[in-house]
Amino acid sequence: MSDLKQTLTQIVENHLPDESHFLVELSMGAKGDQTTLNILIDADQGVTIETCAKVSRNVSEEIEAKDLIDTAYRIEVSSPGVDYPLASRRQYQKNIGRTLKVNLESGKEVKGKLVDVKDQEIVLLVAKKEKGKKATEEETSFPFEEIKKSVVQVSFK
């Protein structure tokens, strides 16, 4: 990680309102002569627009005070959308009880209800269908290193 990105990460983390909030991702990109600093934050109980605005203001003030970015820049602070892949153990923990679509490194795709998050793996309740029999549900573990991408499935029931 570059020194600037590491410094910016620390600044963002210092301006989060409390321990229930956490940084999901920080990225920088350039469009023309303007740099965009994208900050994704999340919280155990969800993120408000007021929190995003406050983090944006405080981070911007500290960047200016320390003169860290010498070109024109824009800060965008938001929470990950429902279609954004889960990136940390903490995000998995927050989504226990919800249905996930998990793409594995092997290319296999699995859907199931997230029932537990352990140190090295997640546990899903997965429907097992056998020909001629009623579908049953079975707890199945998936190690984090075998997970390529996990996305929460939105239900409109």
PAZAPA-4460 file (N, C-alpha, C; in steps of 0.05 Angstrom, whole numbers, plus 32768, in hexadecimal, padded with zeros to 4 digits):
% residues 157
    n_x    n_y    n_z   ca_x   ca_y   ca_z    c_x    c_y    c_z   seq   type   mol
   8011   7FE8   8000   8000   8000   8000   8012   8019   8000     1      M     A
   800B   802C   7FF0   801B   8044   7FEE   8019   8054   8008     2      S     A
   802E   8064   800D   802E   8074   8026   8016   8086   8027     3      D     A
   800E   8093   8011   7FF7   80A5   8011   7FDE   8096   8017     4      L     A
   7FDA   807F   800B   7FC2   806F   8010   7FC1   8066   802D     5      K     A
   7FD8   805E   8038   7FD9   8056   8054   7FD3   806D   8066     6      Q     A
   7FDD   8085   8060   7FD7   809D   8070   7FB9   80A4   806E     7      T     A
   7FAE   80A3   8056   7F92   80A9   8053   7F80   8095   8061     8      L     A
   7F88   807B   8060   7F79   8067   806E   7F78   806D   808C     9      T     A
   7F8F   8074   8097   7F90   807B   80B4   7F7F   8093   80BA    10      Q     A
   7F7F   80A7   80A9   7F6F   80C0   80AD   7F52   80B8   80AD    11      I     A
   7F49   80A8   809A   7F2D   80A0   8099   7F25   8091   80B2    12      V     A
   7F35   807E   80BA   7F2F   806E   80D2   7F2D   807F   80EB    13      E     A
   7F3E   8094   80EC   7F3E   80A6   8103   7F24   80B7   8104    14      N     A
   7F17   80BB   80ED   7EFF   80CC   80EC   7EE5   80BC   80EB    15      H     A
   7EE6   80A2   80EE   7ECE   8093   80F0   7EC1   8098   810C    16      L     A
   7EA7   809A   810D   7E9A   80A3   8126   7E9E   8091   813E    17      P     A
   7EA0   8077   813A   7EA3   8065   8152   7EAC   804A   8148    18      D     A
   7EAF   8037   815B   7EB9   801C   8155   7EA6   800C   8143    19      E     A
   7E8D   8014   8142   7E7A   8004   8131   7E7E   800A   8113    20      S     A
   7E8C   8020   810D   7E92   8027   80F1   7EAD   801D   80E9    21      H     A
   7EAF   8015   80CF   7EC9   800B   80C5   7ECD   8012   80A8    22      F     A
   7EE6   8014   80A0   7EED   8019   8084   7EEC   7FFF   8074    23      L     A
   7EDE   8000   805E   7EDC   7FE9   804C   7EF1   7FEB   8036    24      V     A
   7EF3   8002   802A   7F05   8006   8014   7F0C   8023   8010    25      E     A
   7F25   8028   8009   7F2D   8043   8002   7F3C   8041   7FE7    26      L     A
   7F34   8050   7FD3   7F41   804F   7FBA   7F44   806B   7FAF    27      S     A
   7F58   806F   7F9E   7F5D   8089   7F91   7F5E   8084   7F73    28      M     A
   7F52   8097   7F65   7F53   8095   7F48   7F55   80B2   7F3D    29      G     A
   7F5C   80B4   7F24   7F5F   80CE   7F17   7F4D   80D0   7EFF    30      A     A
   7F40   80E7   7EFC   7F31   80ED   7EE4   7F3B   8108   7EDB    31      K     A
   7F49   8108   7EC5   7F55   8122   7EBC   7F6A   812B   7ED0    32      G     A
   7F67   8144   7ED9   7F7A   814F   7EED   7F6F   814E   7F09    33      D     A
   7F59   813F   7F0D   7F4D   813D   7F28   7F4F   8121   7F33    34      Q     A
   7F57   811F   7F4C   7F59   8105   7F5A   7F3F   8101   7F6A    35      T     A
   7F35   80E8   7F69   7F1D   80E1   7F78   7F25   80CD   7F8E    36      T     A
   7F1E   80D4   7FA6   7F24   80C3   7FBD   7F09   80B6   7FC4    37      L     A
   7F06   809B   7FBF   7EEE   808D   7FC5   7EF1   807E   7FE0    38      N     A
   7EDF   8084   7FF2   7EE1   8078   800D   7EC7   8069   8012    39      I     A
   7EC9   804F   8017   7EB1   803F   801D   7EB3   8038   803B    40      L     A
   7E9E   8040   804A   7E9D   8039   8066   7E84   8029   806C    41      I     A
   7E85   801A   8081   7E6D   800A   8089   7E6C   800B   80A8    42      D     A
   7E56   8001   80B2   7E52   8000   80CF   7E41   7FE8   80D6    43      A     A
   7E44   7FDF   80EE   7E35   7FC7   80F7   7E17   7FCB   80F5    44      D     A
   7E0E   7FE4   80F8   7DF2   7FEA   80F7   7DEB   7FFC   80DE    45      Q     A
   7DFC   7FFE   80CB   7DF7   800E   80B3   7E03   802A   80B5    46      G     A
   7E06   8037   809E   7E13   8051   809D   7DFE   8066   8094    47      V     A
   7DFE   807D   80A1   7DEC   8092   8099   7DFA   80A6   8086    48      T     A
   7DEA   80B5   8078   7DF6   80C9   8066   7E04   80DF   8076    49      I     A
   7DFA   80E4   808E   7E07   80F8   809F   7E23   80EF   80A7    50      E     A
   7E26   80D5   80AD   7E41   80CA   80B4   7E53   80CD   809C    51      T     A
   7E4A   80C6   8084   7E5A   80C9   806C   7E63   80E6   8068    52      C     A
   7E51   80F9   806B   7E57   8115   8068   7E6C   811F   807C    53      A     A
   7E68   8116   8095   7E7B   811E   80AA   7E97   8113   80A6    54      K     A
   7E98   80F9   809E   7EB2   80ED   8098   7EBF   80FC   8081    55      V     A
   7EB0   8101   806C   7EBA   8110   8055   7EC6   812B   805C    56      S     A
   7EB7   813A   806C   7EC0   8155   8075   7ED9   8153   8085    57      R     A
   7EDA   8141   8099   7EF1   813F   80AB   7F0A   8134   809D    58      N     A
   7F06   8121   808B   7F1D   8117   807C   7F28   812D   8069    59      V     A
   7F16   813B   805C   7F1F   8150   804A   7F2E   8166   805A    60      S     A
   7F24   816D   8071   7F32   8182   8081   7F4E   8179   8089    61      E     A
   7F51   815F   8090   7F6B   8155   8098   7F7E   8153   8080    62      E     A
   7F74   814B   8069   7F84   814A   8050   7F8E   8166   804A    63      I     A
   7F7C   817A   804C   7F84   8196   8046   7F99   81A0   805B    64      E     A
   7F94   819B   8074   7FA6   81A4   8089   7FC2   8198   8086    65      A     A
   7FC4   817F   807D   7FDE   8172   807A   7FE8   8174   805D    66      K     A
   7FD9   8181   804B   7FE1   8184   802F   7FEA   816A   8022    67      D     A
   7FD9   8156   8025   7FE0   813B   801B   7FDB   8136   7FFE    68      L     A
   7FC8   8144   7FF2   7FC2   8140   7FD5   7FC6   815B   7FC8    69      I     A
   7FD9   815C   7FB6   7FE1   8176   7FAA   7FD3   817D   7F90    70      D     A
   7FBF   816D   7F88   7FAF   8173   7F71   7F92   8176   7F79    71      T     A
   7F81   817F   7F67   7F64   8181   7F6C   7F5A   8165   7F72    72      A     A
   7F49   8162   7F87   7F3E   8148   7F8D   7F22   814A   7F97    73      Y     A
   7F14   8133   7F96   7EF9   8131   7F9F   7EF7   8119   7FB2    74      R     A
   7EE9   811B   7FC7   7EE5   8104   7FDA   7EC8   80FA   7FD7    75      I     A
   7EC5   80E0   7FD4   7EAB   80D4   7FD4   7EAA   80BF   7FEA    76      E     A
   7E99   80C4   7FFE   7E96   80B1   8014   7E7B   80A5   8012    77      V     A
   7E7A   808A   8013   7E60   807C   8011   7E62   8061   801F    78      S     A
   7E4C   8054   8021   7E4C   8038   802B   7E4A   8026   8013    79      S     A
   7E54   800D   8016   7E52   7FFB   8000   7E35   7FF5   7FFA    80      P     A
   7E2E   7FF4   7FE1   7E12   7FED   7FD9   7E0C   7FD0   7FDE    81      G     A
   7DF3   7FC8   7FDB   7DEB   7FAC   7FE0   7DF9   7F99   7FCC    82      V     A
   7E01   7FA3   7FB5   7E0D   7F91   7FA1   7E2C   7F91   7FA4    83      D     A
   7E36   7FA0   7FB8   7E53   7FA1   7FBC   7E5D   7F87   7FCA    84      Y     A
   7E71   7F7A   7FC0   7E7A   7F61   7FCD   7E84   7F66   7FEA    85      P     A
   7E7E   7F52   7FFB   7E88   7F54   8017   7EA6   7F52   8016    86      L     A
   7EB3   7F63   8026   7ED0   7F65   8024   7EDE   7F5D   803F    87      A     A
   7ED0   7F5C   8055   7EDD   7F57   806E   7ECD   7F44   807F    88      S     A
   7EDA   7F38   8092   7ECC   7F26   80A5   7EB6   7F35   80B3    89      R     A
   7EBB   7F4E   80B9   7EA8   7F5F   80C7   7E8F   7F63   80B7    90      R     A
   7E91   7F66   809D   7E7A   7F69   808B   7E6A   7F4F   808B    91      Q     A
   7E78   7F38   808A   7E6A   7F1F   808B   7E5A   7F1D   80A6    92      Y     A
   7E67   7F24   80BC   7E5A   7F22   80D6   7E41   7F33   80D7    93      Q     A
   7E42   7F4A   80CB   7E2B   7F5C   80CA   7E14   7F51   80BA    94      K     A
   7E19   7F3E   80A8   7E05   7F33   8096   7DFC   7F17   809D    95      N     A
   7E02   7F0E   80B6   7DF8   7EF4   80BF   7DD9   7EF5   80BD    96      I     A
   7DCE   7EDF   80B2   7DB1   7EDD   80AF   7DA7   7EE4   8094    97      G     A
   7DB9   7EF0   8083   7DB1   7EF8   8068   7DBB   7EE3   8054    98      R     A
   7DAF   7EE3   803D   7DB7   7ED0   8028   7DCE   7EDC   8018    99      T     A
   7DE2   7ECC   8013   7DF9   7ED4   8003   7DFB   7EC4   7FEA   100      L     A
   7E06   7ED0   7FD5   7E0F   7EC2   7FBD   7E2D   7EC2   7FBE   101      K     A
   7E39   7EAB   7FC0   7E56   7EA8   7FC4   7E62   7E9C   7FAB   102      V     A
   7E75   7EAA   7F9E   7E84   7E9F   7F88   7E9E   7E95   7F93   103      N     A
   7EA4   7E7B   7F8E   7EBC   7E6F   7F99   7ED3   7E70   7F84   104      L     A
   7EEB   7E6E   7F8E   7F03   7E6F   7F7C   7F01   7E58   7F67   105      E     A
   7EF3   7E42   7F6E   7EF1   7E2B   7F5C   7EDE   7E31   7F44   106      S     A
   7ECF   7E48   7F46   7EBC   7E4F   7F31   7E9F   7E48   7F39   107      G     A
   7E9C   7E39   7F4E   7E82   7E31   7F58   7E74   7E48   7F65   108      K     A
   7E59   7E49   7F62   7E49   7E5E   7F6F   7E36   7E51   7F83   109      E     A
   7E35   7E5C   7F9B   7E24   7E50   7FB0   7E13   7E67   7FBC   110      V     A
   7DF9   7E60   7FC0   7DE7   7E73   7FCE   7DDE   7E66   7FE8   111      K     A
   7DDE   7E76   7FFD   7DD5   7E6B   8017   7DD3   7E81   802B   112      G     A
   7DC5   7E7A   8041   7DC2   7E8D   8058   7DDB   7E8C   8069   113      K     A
   7DE6   7EA3   806E   7DFE   7EA5   807F   7DF6   7EA1   809C   114      L     A
   7E01   7E8B   80A8   7DF9   7E85   80C4   7E10   7E89   80D8   115      V     A
   7E29   7E8A   80CF   7E3F   7E8E   80E1   7E58   7E99   80D2   116      D     A
   7E68   7EA8   80E1   7E82   7EB1   80D6   7E97   7EAA   80EB   117      V     A
   7EAA   7E9A   80E2   7EC0   7E91   80F3   7ED9   7E9F   80EB   118      K     A
   7EEF   7E99   80F9   7F09   7EA6   80F3   7F12   7EA1   80D6   119      D     A
   7F0F   7E89   80CC   7F19   7E82   80B2   7F04   7E7C   809D   120      Q     A
   7EEA   7E7C   80A4   7ED6   7E73   8092   7EBA   7E7F   8099   121      E     A
   7EA8   7E7C   8085   7E8C   7E82   808A   7E7C   7E68   8088   122      I     A
   7E65   7E69   8094   7E53   7E51   8094   7E38   7E5A   8088   123      V     A
   7E30   7E4D   8072   7E17   7E52   8065   7E04   7E3B   8068   124      L     A
   7DEA   7E41   806A   7DD5   7E2D   8069   7DCD   7E2B   804C   125      L     A
   7DD5   7E15   803F   7DD1   7E11   8022   7DBC   7DFC   801D   126      V     A
   7DAA   7E02   800A   7D96   7DEE   8002   7DA3   7DD8   7FF1   127      A     A
   7D9E   7DBF   7FF9   7DA8   7DA8   7FEB   7D91   7D9A   7FDE   128      K     A
   7D92   7D97   7FC4   7D7D   7D8A   7FB5   7D86   7D6F   7FAA   129      K     A
   7D78   7D5A   7FB1   7D7E   7D40   7FA6   7D66   7D38   7F95   130      E     A
   7D6C   7D2B   7F7F   7D57   7D24   7F6C   7D42   7D12   7F7A   131      K     A
   7D29   7D19   7F77   7D13   7D0A   7F82   7D0E   7D0D   7FA0   132      G     A
   7D1E   7D1F   7FAC   7D1B   7D23   7FC9   7D16   7D41   7FCE   133      K     A
   7D0A   7D46   7FE6   7D05   7D61   7FEE   7D20   7D6F   7FF5   134      K     A
   7D22   7D88   7FED   7D3B   7D97   7FF3   7D3F   7D9A   8011   135      A     A
   7D58   7D97   8019   7D60   7D9B   8035   7D74   7DB1   8037   136      T     A
   7D79   7DBB   804E   7D8D   7DCF   8052   7DA4   7DC4   8063   137      E     A
   7DBC   7DCB   805B   7DD4   7DC1   8069   7DE8   7DD7   806E   138      E     A
   7DF3   7DD8   8086   7E08   7DEC   808B   7E21   7DE4   807D   139      E     A
   7E2C   7DF7   806E   7E45   7DF2   805F   7E59   7E08   8064   140      T     A
   7E72   7E01   806A   7E87   7E15   8070   7E97   7E1B   8056   141      S     A
   7E9E   7E35   8054   7EAE   7E3E   803E   7EC5   7E4F   8049   142      F     A
   7EDE   7E45   8046   7EF5   7E55   804F   7EF8   7E6F   8040   143      P     A
   7F00   7E84   804E   7F03   7E9E   8041   7F15   7E9D   8028   144      F     A
   7F2B   7E8D   802A   7F3D   7E8D   8013   7F32   7E80   7FFA   145      E     A
   7F1B   7E71   7FFD   7F0E   7E65   7FE6   7EF8   7E77   7FDB   146      E     A
   7EF2   7E8D   7FE8   7EDD   7E9F   7FDF   7EE8   7EB5   7FCD   147      I     A
   7EDE   7EB5   7FB5   7EE6   7ECA   7FA2   7ED6   7EE4   7FA6   148      K     A
   7EBB   7EE0   7FAB   7EAA   7EF7   7FAE   7E90   7EEE   7FBC   149      K     A
   7E86   7EFF   7FCE   7E6C   7EFA   7FDB   7E5B   7F13   7FDA   150      S     A
   7E42   7F0F   7FD2   7E30   7F26   7FD0   7E16   7F1F   7FDE   151      V     A
   7E0C   7F31   7FEE   7DF3   7F2E   7FFC   7DDC   7F2F   7FE7   152      V     A
   7DCA   7F1C   7FEA   7DB3   7F1B   7FD8   7D9C   7F2A   7FE4   153      Q     A
   7D90   7F3C   7FD4   7D7A   7F4C   7FDE   7D61   7F3D   7FDB   154      V     A
   7D51   7F3C   7FF0   7D37   7F2E   7FF0   7D20   7F42   7FF3   155      S     A
   7D0C   7F3F   7FE2   7CF5   7F51   7FE3   7CDC   7F43   7FEE   156      F     A
   7CE0   7F30   8000   7CC9   7F22   800C   7CBC   7F32   8022   157      K     A
***
